[in-house]
Amino acid sequence: MTTGDVGPITVMSDDDCWAQLSSRTLGRLATSVDGWPDIFPVNYVVQRHTILIRTAEGTKLAGVAINGRVAFEADDHDVVEGWSVVVKGQARVLSTSEELADAERAQVLPWTATPKQRFIRVMPVEITGRRFQFGAEPDHLYDFG
């Protein structure tokens, strides 16, 4: 991916995308099962250019087991600017003792006081990111003729 500017929107490099993802711990995992999309807020960490999610048994875990093709998004903003990164990839539920030990070392800490003993790893196929400079919409000239 190349970096480029289009007005108040800047395309982020892959390295910048990973740096921004690494700076946050809350994102959204989008899945699709039986043709129906679903999206879940998740806590995560970046581990070796993958997204590692800690979760409990339930819908998102089952969704990934049925269809591992997912999208993941994280973003942030302040009053002046914002950014958004989307990772499309293949997700899988971790199961071997080696995978689980590796995931535990990543320190994905649950946000709620509920047991979350399962891990999902998203292996990226594509990563894209944008930075946004906030401001007023430019004036438009409309031709209603």
HUPEUR-V553587 format. One record per residue. RES is the residue in one small letter. PHI is phi in radians with two decimals (none if undefined). BURIAL is I if it has 9 or more other C-alpha atoms within 8 Angstrom, else O. D_LAST is the distance of its C-alpha to the last C-alpha in Angstrom with 1 decimal. Layout:
# HUPEUR-V553587
RES;PHI;BURIAL;D_LAST  RES;PHI;BURIAL;D_LAST
This chain:
# HUPEUR-V553587
m;none;O;41.6  t;-1.81;O;40.5  t;-1.63;O;39.3  g;-2.66;O;36.0  d;-1.96;O;33.5  v;-2.38;O;29.8  g;1.04;O;28.7  p;-1.43;O;30.3  i;-2.00;I;31.5  t;-2.09;I;34.8  v;-1.34;I;36.3  m;-1.55;I;39.9  s;-1.27;I;42.9  d;-1.01;I;45.1  d;-1.08;O;47.8  d;-1.14;O;45.5  c;-1.01;I;44.4  w;-1.14;I;48.0  a;-1.11;O;48.9  q;-1.16;I;46.2  l;-1.04;I;47.3  s;-1.20;I;50.9  s;-1.52;O;50.1  r;-2.22;I;49.1  t;-2.30;I;50.9  l;-2.13;I;48.2  g;-2.51;I;45.6  r;-2.28;I;44.1  l;-1.84;I;45.4  a;-1.84;I;43.1  t;-2.20;I;44.8  s;-2.55;I;44.1  v;-2.29;I;46.7  d;0.93;O;46.2  g;1.39;O;42.5  w;-1.92;O;42.0  p;-1.37;O;41.1  d;-2.56;O;42.9  i;-2.43;O;42.9  f;-2.31;O;45.9  p;-1.26;O;46.5  v;-2.45;I;49.5  n;-1.62;I;51.8  y;-2.67;I;52.4  v;-2.39;I;53.8  v;-1.60;I;53.2  q;-2.32;O;56.3  r;0.88;O;56.5  h;1.00;O;52.7  t;-2.26;I;52.6  i;-1.79;I;51.4  l;-1.96;I;54.4  i;-2.06;I;53.8  r;-1.80;I;56.6  t;-2.62;I;56.2  a;-1.82;I;58.1  e;-1.04;I;58.5  g;2.66;O;55.5  t;-1.07;O;52.1  k;-1.17;I;50.9  l;-1.14;I;54.3  a;-1.12;I;54.3  g;-1.06;I;50.7  v;-1.16;I;51.6  a;-1.14;I;54.8  i;-1.41;O;52.8  n;-2.45;I;49.9  g;-1.39;I;50.3  r;-1.38;I;46.8  v;-2.33;I;45.3  a;-2.21;I;42.8  f;-2.27;I;43.9  e;-2.40;I;41.8  a;-2.41;I;42.8  d;-2.72;I;40.9  d;-2.84;O;41.5  h;-2.80;O;39.7  d;-2.30;O;40.4  v;-1.33;O;38.3  v;-1.82;O;37.2  e;-2.62;I;36.9  g;-2.62;I;37.5  w;-2.57;I;38.3  s;-2.56;I;38.3  v;-2.20;I;40.5  v;-2.10;I;40.4  v;-2.00;I;43.4  k;-1.83;I;43.3  g;-3.01;I;46.8  q;-1.87;I;49.8  a;-1.84;I;51.5  r;-2.55;I;55.1  v;-1.41;I;57.5  l;-1.35;I;60.4  s;-2.43;O;63.8  t;-1.35;O;66.6  s;-1.10;O;68.9  e;-1.16;O;67.9  e;-1.09;I;64.1  l;-1.17;I;64.7  a;-1.13;O;67.0  d;-1.08;O;64.4  a;-1.13;I;61.7  e;-1.05;O;64.1  r;-1.14;O;64.6  a;-1.31;O;60.9  q;1.06;O;61.2  v;-1.38;I;58.2  l;-1.69;O;59.1  p;-1.15;I;57.9  w;-1.54;O;56.0  t;-2.02;O;57.5  a;-1.45;O;61.1  t;-2.28;O;61.0  p;-1.17;O;62.6  k;-2.32;I;60.4  q;-1.81;O;62.7  r;-1.93;I;60.3  f;-2.25;I;58.3  i;-2.10;I;55.2  r;-2.02;I;54.5  v;-1.77;I;51.1  m;-1.62;I;51.6  p;-1.22;I;48.3  v;-1.87;O;46.7  e;-2.59;O;43.6  i;-2.32;I;42.8  t;-2.38;I;39.5  g;-2.62;I;38.7  r;-2.39;I;36.1  r;-1.88;I;36.5  f;-2.19;I;33.7  q;-1.65;I;33.4  f;-1.37;I;31.9  g;3.07;O;29.6  a;-1.22;O;26.4  e;-1.19;O;23.1  p;-1.13;O;21.4  d;-1.13;O;18.4  h;-2.03;O;15.0  l;-1.82;O;11.9  y;-1.79;O;8.9  d;-1.88;O;5.5  f;-1.65;O;3.8  g;-1.24;O;0.0
